Amino acid sequence: MVKMFDPEIDYTEIMLERIKNEYAVKDINIDWGTCYEVTIQDIRFKCAYSDDEMRGIIDTCVKIIQELIVIQDNGYTRERFDSIDHFDNGEEVDTILAPLEVFADFKTDKLSEYVADLAGYTRVGGAWYMLLSGPCIKDTIYAVFDKMLDDPDDMEIWVWLLHFLIRGAMKMHGQEITNNDIAKA
């Protein structure tokens, strides 16, 4: 695989500026941070983070992408991914649980540490993390790794995947916006 990032560029600040430009809600003022309205996979949600929390989220997402590169460089293949994605011990896998089973297969100690770091930056824990935001971010990492295995040398897709991963992490402490919420506004 080619090297993902140029060490001379501060991707955290670049992505923070991009996230603020694209998703910051200008008419909501929060003393300690910024309110964001974000969409990921047709799900709209609002969340609020301080700049330091966003820097932590973005920096951790960069580390996750870099760790996924290391996992692939160490021999994790598309064939292995697909075999676990569809079958487990010869039995077809439940499509809802498949991403979590594949994630469990390719995760490393570092990747688990980074997921825990995201939980800290997004202020989630307990049952909320265990049942909702933890599986959601693992599913997002699964989707990112799936695309990386398809085209590991495409720099443009890595930036897009980083953007996608950041939005997935932001959703960990987000409140979904429904059509009823929009109608009330």
Disulfide bonds with the S-S distance in Angstrom:
none
